[in-house]
C-alpha cells in the first residue's frame, strides 16, 4: 500500500483486517518498525477520535508525530496557473514539497464546503496533496470518503457477526445541521469490497450518489429495513439534490431501543460524535445492542494496521 485514500488502495482487505486484529491483541509487537520516522497530521477541520487514534497508532509503531491545525497555517492555493493576489499565501506545490522533506508519512483530514457538490466531489485538498507528494499519504477523512472509519466499521462487523452474510442496514437519522456524505459513501464502498450488500434506509430525497450505491438497495420504510437486521449503522447525511441543506428533521427516524428490539438482536454502530436523543435515543445508546465504543476503539487498531503496512511497503 502506497497511499490510503479509498478501499481501492488496499491490496488485500482480509489481510488488513487480520493485521488490525493482531495489533489489537499485541499493540507493541512492532514498536520498532517506525523508529526514526515522522508522521505529520494536517487537520483542516476538527477531530477527536481520528486525531487520538492515529497519533497513538503511530506511537505504538515507534514513530514520532507532529499534528498541525491548518487554521494556524498559511491558506493554501490548490488551482494551477493562478495569479495569487488574494487570500491564498502558499501554493500546494510548495507546501507538499516541503512537508514531504520533513515527514515520512503525511495524513490529511479535510471537510466539504457543502455549498457545491461538483466542487466537493473533486476532493481537491487530498488529491492535490497526493499529486505533489513524494511520501505516502493517508486520508483521515476527505470531502467524500472516510476510509479509516470504514476500515474500523468492517473490523467491528467481523467481530460481532459470525455469519458470512449478515443483514447490514445503513440508516439515515435526523440532525440539526447539514452533514457530509463521506462516512456513508465510504461505508458502502467498503461493504461492497468485502462482499456485503447493504440495505440503505432514508426519507425520499436523501438518496446517495450512484457511484457508491453499486450492489446495495434502498428501502424507504425504516421499520421494514430493520426486520432481521444484524447490524444497524446510523448516520445523518445531507441530500444531494438540495446539497448542504437540512430538508428533514423528522424525529420518527431517530434510532430507539424499541426499533432495535425488532431486529435480529442487531448491533448498533455510529462513527461518533452523536447527538443523543436526536440521532439515537439514550436507551439505544446505552443498551446491550450498542457496539459504538468498540467501534471507536477499533479506530486505533485499524489505523495502526494501515500505518504498519505503509511502513512495511516503504522499507522494501
Order of alpha helices (4+ residues) and beta strands (2+ residues): alpha-beta-alpha-beta-beta-beta-alpha-beta-alpha-alpha-beta-alpha-beta-alpha-beta-beta-alpha-beta-alpha-beta-alpha-alpha
